[in-house]
Amino acid sequence: MEEWKEYKLGDICLKIGSGATPSGGKEAYKGGGYNLIRSQNVLDFSFSSEGLVQINEEQARKLDNVTLQKNDVLLNITGDSVARACIIPNNLFPARVNQHVAILRANSDILDYHYLLYFLQVKKPQLLALASGGATRNALTKQMLENLPIALPPLPTQQKIAAILSSLDDKIELNNKINTNLEQQAGAIFKNWFVDFEPFGGKMPEGWKEKPLYDYADFINGTSFKEDEYDTKGVPIIKIAELKNGITDATQYFNGEKDPKYDVKNGDILFSWSGNPETSIDIFIWSLGDGILNQHTFNLKSNTDRKWFTYCLLKYFKPEFCHRASCKQTTGLGHVTANDLKQITFNSGEKEESNFEALITPIMNQIFNNKLENQKLVNIRDSLLPKLMNGEIEFIK
Protein backbone atom coordinates (compact mmCIF):
# COMPACT_ATOMS: atom_id res chain seq x y z
CA MET A 1 0.00 0.00 0.00
CA GLU A 2 1.22 3.49 -0.84
CA GLU A 3 2.47 5.66 1.98
CA TRP A 4 0.25 8.61 2.85
CA LYS A 5 2.00 11.47 4.63
CA GLU A 6 0.51 13.86 7.17
CA TYR A 7 0.83 17.61 6.70
CA LYS A 8 -0.78 20.78 7.92
CA LEU A 9 -2.70 22.60 5.22
CA GLY A 10 -0.66 25.75 5.78
CA ASP A 11 2.54 23.89 4.95
CA ILE A 12 1.39 22.79 1.47
CA CYS A 13 -0.54 25.88 0.38
CA LEU A 14 1.22 28.88 -1.09
CA LYS A 15 -1.58 31.14 0.10
CA ILE A 16 -4.52 31.07 2.51
CA GLY A 17 -6.26 34.41 2.84
CA SER A 18 -9.45 36.44 2.45
CA GLY A 19 -10.18 39.94 1.22
CA ALA A 20 -12.49 42.82 2.04
CA THR A 21 -15.68 44.52 0.85
CA PRO A 22 -15.58 48.13 -0.36
CA SER A 23 -17.53 50.38 2.01
CA GLY A 24 -20.84 51.91 0.94
CA GLY A 25 -23.17 48.95 0.48
CA LYS A 26 -24.50 48.24 -3.01
CA GLU A 27 -23.30 51.60 -4.24
CA ALA A 28 -19.73 50.48 -3.62
CA TYR A 29 -19.87 48.07 -6.54
CA LYS A 30 -18.99 50.64 -9.16
CA GLY A 31 -18.50 48.22 -12.02
CA GLY A 32 -15.33 47.85 -13.99
CA GLY A 33 -13.01 45.16 -15.18
CA TYR A 34 -12.63 43.19 -11.93
CA ASN A 35 -14.98 40.56 -10.54
CA LEU A 36 -15.47 40.58 -6.77
CA ILE A 37 -16.36 37.11 -5.56
CA ARG A 38 -18.70 36.88 -2.57
CA SER A 39 -19.93 33.92 -0.54
CA GLN A 40 -23.16 33.67 -2.59
CA ASN A 41 -21.02 32.84 -5.64
CA VAL A 42 -19.30 29.88 -3.98
CA LEU A 43 -21.41 26.72 -3.96
CA ASP A 44 -20.35 23.17 -3.14
CA PHE A 45 -18.32 21.89 -6.12
CA SER A 46 -19.51 24.69 -8.44
CA PHE A 47 -19.37 28.44 -8.96
CA SER A 48 -22.49 30.56 -9.39
CA SER A 49 -22.33 33.77 -11.43
CA GLU A 50 -25.68 34.86 -10.02
CA GLY A 51 -25.23 38.17 -8.21
CA LEU A 52 -21.60 38.48 -9.30
CA VAL A 53 -20.49 42.10 -8.89
CA GLN A 54 -17.65 44.15 -10.34
CA ILE A 55 -15.28 46.70 -8.89
CA ASN A 56 -13.06 49.24 -10.61
CA GLU A 57 -9.29 49.36 -10.91
CA GLU A 58 -8.80 51.63 -7.90
CA GLN A 59 -10.86 49.32 -5.69
CA ALA A 60 -9.10 46.25 -7.06
CA ARG A 61 -5.69 47.77 -6.31
CA LYS A 62 -6.59 47.88 -2.61
CA LEU A 63 -7.24 44.13 -2.80
CA ASP A 64 -4.08 43.17 -4.67
CA ASN A 65 -3.16 40.80 -1.83
CA VAL A 66 -6.18 38.66 -2.74
CA THR A 67 -5.71 38.56 -6.49
CA LEU A 68 -7.07 35.28 -7.79
CA GLN A 69 -4.97 32.98 -9.93
CA LYS A 70 -5.76 29.99 -12.11
CA ASN A 71 -6.52 26.81 -10.10
CA ASP A 72 -7.21 28.67 -6.86
CA VAL A 73 -9.71 26.98 -4.56
CA LEU A 74 -12.40 29.20 -3.03
CA LEU A 75 -13.75 28.51 0.45
CA ASN A 76 -16.55 30.32 2.27
CA ILE A 77 -15.35 31.13 5.78
CA THR A 78 -18.30 32.91 7.45
CA GLY A 79 -22.06 32.78 7.78
CA ASP A 80 -24.65 30.21 6.82
CA SER A 81 -22.70 29.14 3.73
CA VAL A 82 -19.48 28.47 5.64
CA ALA A 83 -17.34 25.58 4.30
CA ARG A 84 -18.76 25.61 0.78
CA ALA A 85 -15.90 25.23 -1.69
CA CYS A 86 -15.26 25.33 -5.42
CA ILE A 87 -12.54 26.10 -7.96
CA ILE A 88 -12.42 29.46 -9.68
CA PRO A 89 -13.61 29.23 -13.32
CA ASN A 90 -11.09 30.34 -15.93
CA ASN A 91 -13.39 33.00 -17.40
CA LEU A 92 -13.47 35.17 -14.26
CA PHE A 93 -10.08 36.84 -14.35
CA PRO A 94 -9.14 39.39 -13.21
CA ALA A 95 -10.88 38.86 -9.88
CA ARG A 96 -10.65 39.46 -6.14
CA VAL A 97 -12.45 37.99 -3.10
CA ASN A 98 -14.20 39.72 -0.22
CA GLN A 99 -13.76 39.01 3.49
CA HIS A 100 -16.22 36.11 3.51
CA VAL A 101 -14.25 34.03 0.98
CA ALA A 102 -10.76 32.57 1.38
CA ILE A 103 -8.27 31.75 -1.37
CA LEU A 104 -6.46 28.44 -0.94
CA ARG A 105 -3.60 28.12 -3.42
CA ALA A 106 -2.03 24.67 -3.57
CA ASN A 107 1.70 24.14 -3.89
CA SER A 108 1.51 22.16 -7.14
CA ASP A 109 4.80 20.35 -6.40
CA ILE A 110 3.10 18.37 -3.64
CA LEU A 111 -0.67 19.05 -3.77
CA ASP A 112 -3.09 18.75 -6.69
CA TYR A 113 -5.57 21.63 -6.61
CA HIS A 114 -8.54 19.39 -7.49
CA TYR A 115 -7.52 17.05 -4.70
CA LEU A 116 -7.51 20.04 -2.34
CA LEU A 117 -11.09 20.84 -3.32
CA TYR A 118 -12.24 17.28 -2.66
CA PHE A 119 -10.33 17.22 0.62
CA LEU A 120 -12.27 20.29 1.79
CA GLN A 121 -15.53 18.67 0.72
CA VAL A 122 -14.90 15.44 2.59
CA LYS A 123 -13.80 17.41 5.66
CA LYS A 124 -16.87 19.65 5.58
CA PRO A 125 -18.41 18.22 8.80
CA GLN A 126 -15.14 18.95 10.60
CA LEU A 127 -14.98 22.45 9.12
CA LEU A 128 -18.56 23.16 10.18
CA ALA A 129 -17.76 22.01 13.71
CA LEU A 130 -14.70 24.26 13.80
CA ALA A 131 -16.67 27.21 12.46
CA SER A 132 -19.43 26.90 15.05
CA GLY A 133 -17.18 26.74 18.08
CA GLY A 134 -17.46 29.67 20.46
CA ALA A 135 -18.57 32.46 18.13
CA THR A 136 -21.92 34.14 17.59
CA ARG A 137 -21.50 33.67 13.85
CA ASN A 138 -20.08 30.66 12.04
CA ALA A 139 -16.51 31.44 11.03
CA LEU A 140 -13.31 29.74 9.92
CA THR A 141 -10.11 31.64 10.69
CA LYS A 142 -6.86 31.66 8.77
CA GLN A 143 -5.19 29.88 11.70
CA MET A 144 -7.83 27.12 11.73
CA LEU A 145 -7.26 26.44 8.06
CA GLU A 146 -3.47 26.56 8.30
CA ASN A 147 -3.50 24.03 11.16
CA LEU A 148 -5.94 21.65 9.49
CA PRO A 149 -4.28 18.21 9.16
CA ILE A 150 -4.32 16.61 5.73
CA ALA A 151 -3.14 13.14 4.67
CA LEU A 152 -1.66 13.04 1.18
CA PRO A 153 -0.89 10.10 -1.06
CA PRO A 154 1.83 10.60 -3.71
CA LEU A 155 0.99 13.27 -6.28
CA PRO A 156 0.19 10.79 -9.12
CA THR A 157 -2.38 9.10 -6.89
CA GLN A 158 -3.88 12.46 -5.95
CA GLN A 159 -4.25 13.20 -9.65
CA LYS A 160 -5.93 9.83 -10.30
CA ILE A 161 -8.39 10.40 -7.45
CA ALA A 162 -9.10 13.93 -8.64
CA ALA A 163 -9.56 12.74 -12.24
CA ILE A 164 -12.27 10.24 -11.24
CA LEU A 165 -14.22 12.78 -9.22
CA SER A 166 -13.64 15.59 -11.73
CA SER A 167 -15.03 13.48 -14.57
CA LEU A 168 -18.34 13.29 -12.69
CA ASP A 169 -18.30 17.00 -11.92
CA ASP A 170 -17.47 17.80 -15.56
CA LYS A 171 -20.51 15.84 -16.74
CA ILE A 172 -22.70 17.63 -14.19
CA GLU A 173 -21.37 20.97 -15.40
CA LEU A 174 -21.95 19.99 -19.05
CA ASN A 175 -25.57 19.07 -18.29
CA ASN A 176 -26.01 22.40 -16.53
CA LYS A 177 -24.64 24.27 -19.55
CA ILE A 178 -26.94 22.31 -21.87
CA ASN A 179 -29.89 23.16 -19.63
CA THR A 180 -28.97 26.84 -19.63
CA ASN A 181 -28.94 26.80 -23.43
CA LEU A 182 -32.25 24.92 -23.59
CA GLU A 183 -33.85 27.35 -21.12
CA GLN A 184 -32.72 30.23 -23.33
CA GLN A 185 -34.23 28.50 -26.37
CA ALA A 186 -37.53 27.97 -24.59
CA GLY A 187 -37.61 31.61 -23.46
CA ALA A 188 -36.80 32.85 -26.97
CA ILE A 189 -39.59 30.75 -28.51
CA PHE A 190 -42.06 31.99 -25.89
CA LYS A 191 -41.17 35.62 -26.61
CA ASN A 192 -41.31 35.00 -30.35
CA TRP A 193 -44.85 33.64 -30.09
CA PHE A 194 -46.52 35.55 -27.29
CA VAL A 195 -44.72 38.90 -27.20
CA ASP A 196 -43.50 39.57 -30.75
CA PHE A 197 -46.31 37.51 -32.41
CA GLU A 198 -43.94 36.53 -35.25
CA PRO A 199 -45.75 33.27 -36.19
CA PHE A 200 -48.91 35.38 -36.53
CA GLY A 201 -47.55 38.07 -38.82
CA GLY A 202 -46.41 40.36 -36.03
CA LYS A 203 -49.95 40.98 -34.77
CA MET A 204 -51.82 39.58 -31.81
CA PRO A 205 -54.30 36.98 -33.12
CA GLU A 206 -57.97 37.69 -32.81
CA GLY A 207 -59.74 36.12 -29.89
CA TRP A 208 -56.85 36.29 -27.45
CA LYS A 209 -57.93 37.22 -23.94
CA GLU A 210 -56.21 39.23 -21.27
CA LYS A 211 -56.14 37.69 -17.83
CA PRO A 212 -54.10 37.98 -14.62
CA LEU A 213 -51.12 35.70 -14.08
CA TYR A 214 -52.90 34.47 -10.97
CA ASP A 215 -55.50 32.80 -13.20
CA TYR A 216 -52.98 30.70 -15.13
CA ALA A 217 -52.29 28.30 -12.24
CA ASP A 218 -53.14 27.46 -8.66
CA PHE A 219 -50.44 29.11 -6.53
CA ILE A 220 -50.18 26.89 -3.45
CA ASN A 221 -48.07 28.50 -0.75
CA GLY A 222 -45.91 26.34 1.50
CA THR A 223 -46.45 25.78 5.20
CA SER A 224 -44.64 26.95 8.32
CA PHE A 225 -42.86 24.75 10.81
CA LYS A 226 -42.49 25.07 14.57
CA GLU A 227 -39.07 24.56 16.10
CA ASP A 228 -40.04 21.20 17.60
CA GLU A 229 -41.19 19.92 14.18
CA TYR A 230 -37.69 19.87 12.71
CA ASP A 231 -36.06 16.44 12.60
CA THR A 232 -32.95 14.70 11.31
CA LYS A 233 -34.96 12.18 9.29
CA GLY A 234 -38.15 12.14 7.25
CA VAL A 235 -38.68 14.29 4.15
CA PRO A 236 -36.56 17.35 3.42
CA ILE A 237 -38.15 20.75 4.01
CA ILE A 238 -37.85 22.64 0.74
CA LYS A 239 -36.85 26.22 1.46
CA ILE A 240 -35.35 28.79 -0.88
CA ALA A 241 -31.87 27.50 0.06
CA GLU A 242 -32.79 24.03 -1.24
CA LEU A 243 -34.13 25.51 -4.47
CA LYS A 244 -30.84 27.31 -5.05
CA ASN A 245 -28.31 24.85 -3.61
CA GLY A 246 -30.05 21.46 -3.48
CA ILE A 247 -30.21 19.16 -0.46
CA THR A 248 -27.21 20.01 1.74
CA ASP A 249 -25.92 19.48 5.27
CA ALA A 250 -27.99 22.49 6.33
CA THR A 251 -31.28 21.01 5.07
CA GLN A 252 -33.87 20.37 7.80
CA TYR A 253 -36.35 17.49 7.79
CA PHE A 254 -39.95 16.88 8.83
CA ASN A 255 -41.17 13.56 10.15
CA GLY A 256 -44.84 14.17 10.90
CA GLU A 257 -48.16 14.76 9.20
CA LYS A 258 -49.12 17.79 7.13
CA ASP A 259 -51.75 18.46 4.52
CA PRO A 260 -50.69 16.57 1.33
CA LYS A 261 -51.15 19.79 -0.64
CA TYR A 262 -47.72 20.82 0.68
CA ASP A 263 -46.01 17.74 -0.79
CA VAL A 264 -43.28 18.38 -3.36
CA LYS A 265 -42.65 15.83 -6.13
CA ASN A 266 -40.19 15.62 -9.01
CA GLY A 267 -41.32 17.79 -11.90
CA ASP A 268 -43.17 20.32 -9.74
CA ILE A 269 -42.73 24.00 -10.64
CA LEU A 270 -41.75 26.00 -7.56
CA PHE A 271 -41.77 29.79 -7.32
CA SER A 272 -39.70 31.41 -4.56
CA TRP A 273 -41.50 34.69 -3.94
CA SER A 274 -39.58 36.06 -0.96
CA GLY A 275 -35.99 36.94 -0.19
CA ASN A 276 -33.22 38.96 -1.79
CA PRO A 277 -34.74 40.27 -5.05
CA GLU A 278 -31.40 39.82 -6.86
CA THR A 279 -30.78 36.20 -5.91
CA SER A 280 -33.88 34.53 -4.45
CA ILE A 281 -36.90 35.46 -6.59
CA ASP A 282 -37.09 32.78 -9.29
CA ILE A 283 -38.99 29.84 -10.78
CA PHE A 284 -37.55 26.33 -10.50
CA ILE A 285 -38.18 22.81 -11.81
CA TRP A 286 -37.82 20.48 -8.83
CA SER A 287 -35.89 17.24 -9.42
CA LEU A 288 -34.44 16.16 -6.06
CA GLY A 289 -37.14 13.79 -4.85
CA ASP A 290 -40.00 14.00 -2.38
CA GLY A 291 -40.13 16.92 0.02
CA ILE A 292 -42.46 19.24 1.87
CA LEU A 293 -42.77 22.89 0.90
CA ASN A 294 -41.84 25.66 3.30
CA GLN A 295 -43.60 29.00 3.30
CA HIS A 296 -42.30 31.79 1.02
CA THR A 297 -42.54 29.45 -1.97
CA PHE A 298 -45.46 28.63 -4.27
CA ASN A 299 -46.02 25.23 -5.83
CA LEU A 300 -47.61 25.92 -9.21
CA LYS A 301 -50.34 23.56 -10.22
CA SER A 302 -51.33 24.47 -13.77
CA ASN A 303 -55.11 24.46 -14.04
CA THR A 304 -54.82 23.41 -17.70
CA ASP A 305 -52.74 20.77 -19.51
CA ARG A 306 -50.22 23.49 -20.39
CA LYS A 307 -47.67 23.14 -17.61
CA TRP A 308 -44.62 24.26 -19.57
CA PHE A 309 -46.43 27.24 -21.08
CA THR A 310 -47.14 28.37 -17.51
CA TYR A 311 -43.50 27.84 -16.55
CA CYS A 312 -42.23 29.90 -19.50
CA LEU A 313 -44.83 32.59 -18.80
CA LEU A 314 -43.63 33.07 -15.24
CA LYS A 315 -39.97 32.93 -16.29
CA TYR A 316 -40.69 35.71 -18.77
CA PHE A 317 -42.03 37.88 -15.94
CA LYS A 318 -39.11 37.20 -13.59
CA PRO A 319 -37.62 40.71 -14.10
CA GLU A 320 -40.99 42.22 -13.21
CA PHE A 321 -41.23 40.02 -10.12
CA CYS A 322 -37.75 41.08 -9.01
CA HIS A 323 -38.62 44.74 -9.58
CA ARG A 324 -41.79 44.52 -7.53
CA ALA A 325 -39.98 42.64 -4.77
CA SER A 326 -37.25 45.30 -4.61
CA CYS A 327 -39.88 48.05 -4.33
CA LYS A 328 -41.19 46.33 -1.19
CA GLN A 329 -37.72 45.53 0.11
CA THR A 330 -37.05 45.79 3.84
CA THR A 331 -33.85 44.68 5.62
CA GLY A 332 -32.52 43.27 2.37
CA LEU A 333 -35.63 41.17 1.65
CA GLY A 334 -38.51 41.66 -0.77
CA HIS A 335 -41.54 39.68 -1.80
CA VAL A 336 -44.02 39.02 -4.58
CA THR A 337 -47.60 38.75 -3.36
CA ALA A 338 -50.73 37.09 -4.69
CA ASN A 339 -51.97 40.63 -5.29
CA ASP A 340 -49.02 41.27 -7.61
CA LEU A 341 -49.95 38.16 -9.57
CA LYS A 342 -53.50 39.47 -9.86
CA GLN A 343 -52.33 42.88 -11.07
CA ILE A 344 -49.93 41.61 -13.78
CA THR A 345 -51.92 40.58 -16.85
CA PHE A 346 -51.08 38.75 -20.08
CA ASN A 347 -52.73 38.12 -23.44
CA SER A 348 -52.87 34.63 -24.92
CA GLY A 349 -55.12 32.15 -26.68
CA GLU A 350 -55.89 28.57 -25.67
CA LYS A 351 -55.17 27.09 -29.11
CA GLU A 352 -51.79 28.82 -29.36
CA GLU A 353 -50.94 27.85 -25.77
CA SER A 354 -51.61 24.19 -26.63
CA ASN A 355 -49.54 24.36 -29.81
CA PHE A 356 -46.69 25.99 -27.88
CA GLU A 357 -46.95 23.29 -25.21
CA ALA A 358 -46.58 20.56 -27.84
CA LEU A 359 -43.55 22.30 -29.36
CA ILE A 360 -41.80 23.04 -26.09
CA THR A 361 -42.44 19.78 -24.20
CA PRO A 362 -39.46 17.86 -25.73
CA ILE A 363 -37.13 20.73 -24.74
CA MET A 364 -38.46 20.87 -21.19
CA ASN A 365 -38.36 17.09 -20.85
CA GLN A 366 -34.68 17.12 -21.80
CA ILE A 367 -34.01 19.79 -19.17
CA PHE A 368 -35.80 17.70 -16.55
CA ASN A 369 -34.02 14.48 -17.57
CA ASN A 370 -30.64 16.23 -17.38
CA LYS A 371 -31.52 17.33 -13.86
CA LEU A 372 -32.39 13.76 -12.89
CA GLU A 373 -29.14 12.48 -14.42
CA ASN A 374 -27.19 15.09 -12.48
CA GLN A 375 -28.70 13.88 -9.23
CA LYS A 376 -27.57 10.33 -10.02
CA LEU A 377 -24.07 11.62 -10.79
CA VAL A 378 -24.02 13.58 -7.52
CA ASN A 379 -24.99 10.44 -5.60
CA ILE A 380 -22.18 8.46 -7.28
CA ARG A 381 -19.65 11.21 -6.58
CA ASP A 382 -20.71 11.60 -2.96
CA SER A 383 -20.49 7.84 -2.46
CA LEU A 384 -17.00 7.60 -3.97
CA LEU A 385 -15.64 10.77 -2.36
CA PRO A 386 -14.93 9.52 1.19
CA LYS A 387 -13.71 6.12 -0.02
CA LEU A 388 -11.21 7.66 -2.42
CA MET A 389 -10.07 10.36 -0.01
CA ASN A 390 -9.60 7.90 2.86
CA GLY A 391 -7.54 5.46 0.81
CA GLU A 392 -10.18 2.72 0.81
CA ILE A 393 -9.79 2.32 -2.95
CA GLU A 394 -6.28 1.39 -4.07
CA PHE A 395 -4.84 2.01 -7.52
CA ILE A 396 -2.76 -0.50 -9.43
CA LYS A 397 0.65 0.94 -10.24
C-alpha positions, 0 to 999 in steps of 0.5 A: 500500500502506498504511503500517505504522509501527514501535513498541515494545510498551511505547509502545502498551500502557497496562500490562505487568505481572504479579502475585504468589501468596499464600504458603501453597500451596493453603491460600492460596486462601481463596475469595472473590469474586476470581478469581486467574488462573494460567498453567494457565488461559492457553492459546493463543487460549483461556482455561481455567477448569479449576483456576481459584482464588479469593482473598478481598478482603484478598488481592485488595487486595494485588494491586490493581496487577494488577487485570484490565480488559475486553479485557486480553490475558493472557500466560504469562511463565514455565515450560513454558507461556511465551508462551501468550496469550489474552484475558480472558473477560468473566465473570471479573471481578473478577480478578487475575493471579499472578506467572507471568501478565502483563497487556498492556493495549492503548492503544485509540487506536492498538492493537486488543486482538485484534490484540495477541493475534494479534501475540503468537501470530505472534511466539511463536517469537521470544518462546520464544527470548527466554524461553530465553536465559540462564536456568535456567527459561524466562522473559519479563521486563517489559523484554523485552516493553516492548522488543518491536518491533511493526509496526502498520497503521492501526487500521481495518486492524488491526480488519479483520485481527482480525475475520477471525481472531476469526470463526474463533476465535468458531466454535471457541469456539461448538463447544466450548460446544456440546460442553460442553453435549452432554457434560453431556447424555450424563453426565446420561442415563448417571446417570439410567439406571445410577445412579438407575435412573429408566427402570426404576422407580427400581430396579436391573433384575434380572440386572445384574452387578457387575464391575470397571471394568478389565473394561469395556475393554482399558486399553493403556498408552503407551510410553516414549521415550529421549532419542535417539528424539525427532525434529522430524518423524514422528508426534506423541508424545501426552502429557498436554500434548497431551491438554489443549492439542493439538499445540503448538510444544512437542510432540515427534515420533517417527520410528521403529518401535514396536509398533502397539498404541501407535498413536493414531487419531481417535476413540480414547478416551484416559485420562490416569492420572498428573499433577496430580489437579486438572488432569491426570486425565481422559478424552478423545476424540482428534481431532487425527490420527495419533500415538503414545501416551506412558506415563502414558496409557491407550488404551481399547479397548472389548471390546464394541460399546459404546464410548460407554457405556464413555466415559460410565462412566469420565467418571462415575468421574472424581471418584473417580479424582481422589480416589484420585490425590490420596491417592497424591500425591507432589511434586504428582503422583498416579496411578490404577493398574490396581489401582484400576480392578480395585477400583472396581466397577459394576453394569450389564446388557448389554441396557441398555448396548446400548440406551444406546449406541444412544441416546447415539451421535448425541450423541457423534458430534456431539461428535466431528464438532465436534472435527474441524471445530475442527481444520479451523478451527484450520488455516485460522486458523494459515495465515492468521495470519502472512499477515495479520499480515505484510501479505501480504494487502491490504484494499481501501479 
